[in-house]
Amino acid sequence: MNNKTTQTAVPKLRFPEFRDAGGWQVKSLQKLAKRMTLKNKDDDIKRVLTNSAIDGVVDQRDYFDKDIANKNNLNGYCIVDEGDYVYNPRISNVAPVGPISKNRIGKGIMSPLYTVFRFNCSSNEFYEQYFKSTQWHHYLKKISNSGARHDRISITNDEFMKMPLPEPESEEQQKIADCLSSVDELIAHEGQKLEALQDHKKGLMQELFPAEGETLPKRRFPEFQNAPEWEEKEVGEIFKVTRGNVLSMTLVGNQQTDAKPYPVYSSQTKRNGLSGFYSEYLYGNAITWTTDGANAGDVNYRSGKFYCTNVCGVLLNDEGYANPCIAALINNVSKNHVSYVGNPKLMNGVMSKIRIPVPAIAEQKKIIELLSSLDEIVDNQLQKIEALKEHKTGLMQQLFPSAEEVMG
């Protein structure tokens, strides 16, 4: 930063009442906020928080479904008050330099690996939004060292607190914060609609499919009211049970192209298991399931030609049984057969022995039509949410000065 003159930065987009105002001052974080270093003593505070790249500051127990920290030794953990900001140096695809989040859930303690700071001004929603952008990433990438651990940014607290930040006048700060917060509220509202649609689908499936161990659903389409009970069969009786092949992710493209047209499925959670695209395929119109890891037992129907990795099991049938209805029936019970000894697993032999009630092909087709129509509605809602997120990203890129301008 230039110490001789006051550094300023100007965003591309400003509200009308601020277009003739001057540039924003650029100041180091340590001039706008102070680092909080108060430590937990005598295990006084036992509420352990964590900073998630996606969900922000959350209770550790809620996030991990268990306590990660040793409840018998919480001395030395950093005390975090509501309104404080927390930097987690752990990196991920979502947070390539680690996330900075505002604590909105109340007082707690956090790992001493985190950096906690508090703005001098209590009206700091502008910075809460700024840290959701990528404009500040450039500074951390520039000054960080390659640490011993590849999953964390290596940076001292002193260097972190020297991070340059833009400082508009308070009225402009609030205007920008209000604008971006309104988009957040709209995204949250649409997310609630999505959850309601997904819950509706789950509820319908519970009535359209028999309960485990039974062969009649609670609800059937009128034309099948007097049809025979569903026939219970083992998965291995219906399908050839196999699995995918090892594939280096360096060969997989992020976008579908003429050279790499075939989707690749793996055990990842994002995009319904889609890892990218590849030049070759292994199977077509089949059912896959995740064999290893946190998502072991997840079952999906894969339409068209595709490639899948070695952590995907594959069910093949050329008589019409490889379809969304049968995939959903297996998915209804597959988690009950996952082994949670060590790394969760659902291997081929176990999958083969899973018993499911199977309707006649005609009834399967009717169920598929209904599920497909619901899936289309859900997909449209997902696309709406993604469009809103992209809109917000574009707004932030224009409402905040560029990283190069702030860095000086």
N, C-alpha and C positions, 0 to 999 in steps of 0.2 A: 504494500500500500504506500502511496505517496505521502510522506510525512511533511513536505513543505507546503503543500496546498491541500485544501479540503477536497477530497475525492467525491465525485457525484456520479450517479447513474440514472438513466431515464428509461422507463419501460416503453414498449411499442404502442401500447393501448392505455389511454387514460380516460377517466370520466370527464364529461364536458367542463365541469366547474374547476378542474385541475389542469386543463391543457395549457394554460398560460403560466402555470406555476413553475418554479425552477426545478432543477434536477434533485433527485434524492441524495442525501448524504450517505456515505458508506462508512460504517463504524465496525470495529471488532466486537465480537460477542462479549468480550470481557468488559467493554464499556457500556453495554446495554443490559448485562445480566451478571450475576455472581454465582460462582460454583458453590454448591451445597455439599458440605463434607461432614455433617453431623452423623456420628455412628450410633448404632443400636448398642445399648449397654444392659447387662444383666438380663438379656433376652426379654427386655421390656415390651417390645412390639413383636408380635408373632405373625402378622399378616404379610405374607411374602407376595410381592408383585413381580411381574415380568413385562418386558416391552416387546410385543409381537409386531413383526413387520406388517401384518395385515390388520390385526385388531387393535393395535396400540397398547396402552397400558391396561393390563388385566390381572386379575387374581391368578397366581400361579396354579393353584389347585383347580380352578375352573378351566384353565387353558390346557393343562396337561392331564386332567382327570386324576392327578395325584400330586403329592408334595415332592418336589425335586430337591429343595433345600433341606438340610438336616435340622429338623425342628428343635433339636436339643442343643444346637450351637448356632445361634443367629447373631451372636456378638460380632461386631465389625461390619455388619451389613449397613448400607446407607439408608438413612431415614428420608423418605420422600413425602412431601406434603401435597395435598391437592393443589393443582395449579402449577406445580414444578414441571420442568421438562426433563426428559430422560433420553440419553443417547446410548444405544446398544451397539457395540462394535461388531456384533456378529453379522456377517454378510449372507445374502441369499439372492436368488434370481429376482425376487420382489424388491429387495433392498440391497443394491450392489455395494453400498458403503455403510450399511447398517441404518436402522431407522432412528429418527428423533420424534418423540411423541409427547404430548401434554398429558399429565396425569389428571384425569377427570373423575376418578372413582374413589378418591379419599386417601387418607394417610396409610402408609405402609412402609415396608423396607425392601431394598433391592440389593442384588449382588454388587459387591465393590468393583466388579469389572465395568459396571455402567458409570457414565458421567451424568451427574444431576446438576441442573442449574435453574436459577429463578430470575425472571426478568425484573428489572427495577420498576417497570410500569405494570400495574395490574391489568391494564387493557392491552393484551398482547395477542389477540386472536389472529392478527395479521401474520405473526410469526408461526403460529400453529399451522396456518395454511401454507406459508412459505416452506416449511419443512416437509410438507406433503409433495412439494415439487422436486425437481431434480437439479434446480439451479445451484444449490450449495454442494452438490456431489463433487464438482470439479476441484474444489479446494482440498477436500479430504483425500481424493485420489492423488493430488499433486504432492502433498506433504507426508502421506503415510509411508511407512517402511514395510518391507516384506517381513512379516513376523514368522515365528516358528510354526504358527498354526495358519493353515490356508483359509480357514473359515472365519477369520476375524481381521478387521482393520487394525494395524499396529500404529497407534498415535498417542502421544503424551497428552495429558490433560491441559498442559500449558499451550501446546500447539492447537488443540481443539478450541480453546477459549479465544484464540486469535482469529478465528474464522471471520472473514469480512461479511457483513450483512447490510442490506439497504435499509435506510430509515426514512420513510416518508413522514410528512406531518401527520399528526394523530387523526385528523378528519379524513385524510385520504386512506390511511391505514384501515380505519373502520369501514369505509365504503367498500374497499376491496375484500375485507374479511366477510362483510355481510353478503356480498355478491357470491363469493365462493361457498359460503356456508349454506346459502339457499340452494345451490346445486347439490351440495351434500345431502340436504334434507330431501330433495327430490329423488336422488339415488336411493336413499334409505327407504323412502315411501314405495318406490318401484320394487325394491328388494323385498319388502313385506308382501307385496302382491305376488312376487315370485314364490315366496315361501308358502303362501296360501294355496297357490296352484299346485305346488309339489305335494302339500299335505292332502289336497283334494284327490290327487292321483293315487297317493298311498291308501287313502280311505277306500276308494273305489276298488283297488286291487285286493284289499282285504276281504271285500264282499264278493268279488268276481272269482277269487281263488279259494279253494278249500283250505281250512286250517291244517297244520301239519298233522299227519296221521288220519286225516279224513279224505273222502273221495267225492263230496258234494259241496259246491260253493253255496254261500248264503243267497246269492242273487244270480239268476241266469236270464239270458235273453228269452223273449216269449217263445220263439220257435224251438228252444231246447228245454223247455220246462219239463217235458215228459221223456226227455232223452235219457239213456242209461247213465249210471254213475261213471265218473272218470276212472280210468284204469291206472292203478298204481304200478310204476315200473322203476327199475334202477336206471340211472343215467347211462351206465355202460351197456344196457340192453338196447338203447335207442341210438347211441352215438359211438363213433370211433373216438377214443380219448387220446389226444396227443398234446404236443406243446410247441411253442415257437423256437426260434434259433437265437443264439448269441449274435448281437449286432453292435458294432461300435457306434456310439452316438455322434462321432465326428463325421460319419458318412451320411447322417440324417439331416435333411434340410428343414428349415423352419417353415418355409412356404411351399405350397404345391406348385410344381412346374412340369413342363413337358418331359424334362429329363428325370424328375423324381415325382411321379404322379400318385404313388401308392401310399396310403396312410400307414404309419408305424404305431402300434399300440404296445404299451408297457405297463408298469405298475404305478406310474406317477398319478397324482391326484388331479392335476390340472387338465382341463379340456377332455374330461371323460376318458383319461388314459392315453390320449393322443400325444405322442412324443415328437412327431414331425412327419416327413415324407421321404420315400426311398425309391430307388430305381427298379427294384424287384418286388415281387409279392410271393407269399407262401400259400395263402388260402383265399377262399371267396365265399361270401354268404355263410358265415359260421358263427358260433358262439365262443367267446373267450372268457376266461376268468383269471384273476390275479392269484398266482400260486404262493408268492412270498411277500413278506413285509406288512406294513400297517394296513394295507387295503386287501390283504389276502381274503379270498372268498367273494370279491366283487365280480359279478357276472354281467356281461353285455352281449347283445347281438351286434355283429359287425356286417353291415351290408356292403356288397361289392368286393373287389379284390383288395387284399391288405397284407401287410407284413406284421408279425408280432415277435417280441423278444422272448428269451428263455424264461422270463418270469410270468409268462402268460400260458395257461393251459388252453387247449382248443378242442371244441366238440364239433365233429363233422357228421353230417347226415344229408343224403341226397334225395330223401323222400319227403321233404317239406317240413321236417321237425326242427330244423335249425331256423328259428324265427323269434321275433320279439316276445311272443307269448310264452314259449318254453323257456327262454332266457330269464324272463321275469319270475316264472315258477321256480326255477332253480335258485335264483337270487333270493327268493323269499326264505329259503332254508339253508343256503350254503354257509352262512356265517356260523351256524350252529355246529358245523363240522370242522371248523378251523382249529388247528392245534396252536395253543398259545404258550407252549413250552419253549422258551427262548424266542427266536424269530418266528412270528406267526406264519403258519404254513397250511396250505390246502393242496396236497399232492394228488397226482393222477389217480392213484389207487383208491384214495378216499372219495374223490369226486365220482368215480365209477360206481360206488356202492350207495350213493345218495338216492333215496327213493322219492319220487314226485308223482302226484296225480296228473294224468295226461288226458285231456279231452280229445274228442274226435277232431280231425282236421277242419271240418266245417265250423265247429265252435271255436277252434283256435283262430281261424280267419276273422270271425266276428269280433273276438276280443282284441286282435291285432288292430282292426280298424279303429276301435275306440281308443286304445292306447296311443296309436299313431296320431290321432286327432288331438289328444291331450299333449303329446310330446311337441307337436307343432306350436300349440299355444305357449307352452313353456319355453321353447326355443325362441319364439318371437319376443317374449318378455326378457329373456337373457340378452338378446340382441339390442333391445331398447336400453337396458342397463349399461351394456358395453358402449353404446353410442353416447350416452350421457357422460360416462367416464372419459371417453375420448374428447368430448366437448369441454369438460373441465380441464383436462390436460392442455388442450389448445388455449383455453383462457389463461391458465397460469403462465404459459410460455410468453404471452403478450402482456399480462398485467404485472409480471415481475421482470426486472432488467435481466439481460443475458448474464451468464456466469462470467464471461470474459470481461464485461463492463464492470461487474462488481469486484472481480479480482484485481482490475486495474493494470 
